Amino acid sequence: MPPIKLSLFSQGDEPDDTVELDEELVGQLRATVDAHPDLTLAEAFRQGIQHVVDNGPLNKGSGRQ
């Protein structure tokens, strides 16, 4: 399965950002989206981004990545 590339485009003078996700993470994300018919890939990304904005990054010492 090919990786997913995300691009964030800014309106101003800030540079655009591109992020590439690894195949394992993409597979897990697609499986989660497929298991929940009401969840779209776009909504999964939105929820994940909102979680980081609200809670900050995961603590690497917690065993979660």
PLY file of the C-alpha trace (Angstrom):
ply
format ascii 1.0
element vertex 65
property float x
property float y
property float z
element edge 64
property int vertex1
property int vertex2
end_header
0.00 0.00 0.00
1.51 3.37 -0.93
2.12 5.94 1.79
-0.16 8.93 2.21
1.28 12.39 1.66
-0.38 15.31 3.41
0.13 18.87 2.30
-0.78 21.93 4.34
-1.12 25.06 2.25
-0.88 28.45 3.90
-2.62 31.62 2.77
0.23 33.99 3.65
3.96 34.05 3.29
4.55 30.94 5.39
6.04 27.97 3.52
3.83 24.99 2.73
4.44 21.76 4.67
4.34 18.22 3.31
4.29 15.15 5.55
4.64 11.53 4.45
3.22 8.77 6.66
4.75 5.29 6.77
2.95 2.29 5.29
2.16 0.63 8.63
0.46 3.73 10.01
-1.45 4.24 6.75
-2.66 0.62 6.87
-3.85 1.03 10.46
-5.60 4.29 9.61
-7.36 2.79 6.58
-8.44 -0.25 8.64
-9.90 2.04 11.31
-11.74 4.13 8.73
-13.04 0.98 6.99
-14.28 -0.41 10.32
-16.35 2.71 11.00
-18.69 3.50 8.08
-19.49 7.00 9.37
-15.79 7.95 9.59
-14.10 9.41 6.53
-10.37 9.70 6.03
-10.70 13.49 6.14
-12.61 13.35 9.44
-10.03 10.97 10.93
-7.27 13.45 10.10
-9.32 16.34 11.47
-9.97 14.48 14.74
-6.31 13.51 15.09
-5.11 17.04 14.49
-7.71 18.42 16.90
-6.56 15.93 19.56
-2.96 17.15 19.30
-4.07 20.80 19.37
-6.21 20.18 22.48
-3.86 17.82 24.35
-0.37 18.40 23.00
1.88 15.63 21.74
1.83 12.12 23.18
4.35 11.50 25.93
6.96 9.18 24.39
7.60 7.70 27.84
4.03 6.38 27.98
4.75 3.60 25.51
2.34 5.12 22.95
3.57 6.51 19.65
0 1
1 2
2 3
3 4
4 5
5 6
6 7
7 8
8 9
9 10
10 11
11 12
12 13
13 14
14 15
15 16
16 17
17 18
18 19
19 20
20 21
21 22
22 23
23 24
24 25
25 26
26 27
27 28
28 29
29 30
30 31
31 32
32 33
33 34
34 35
35 36
36 37
37 38
38 39
39 40
40 41
41 42
42 43
43 44
44 45
45 46
46 47
47 48
48 49
49 50
50 51
51 52
52 53
53 54
54 55
55 56
56 57
57 58
58 59
59 60
60 61
61 62
62 63
63 64
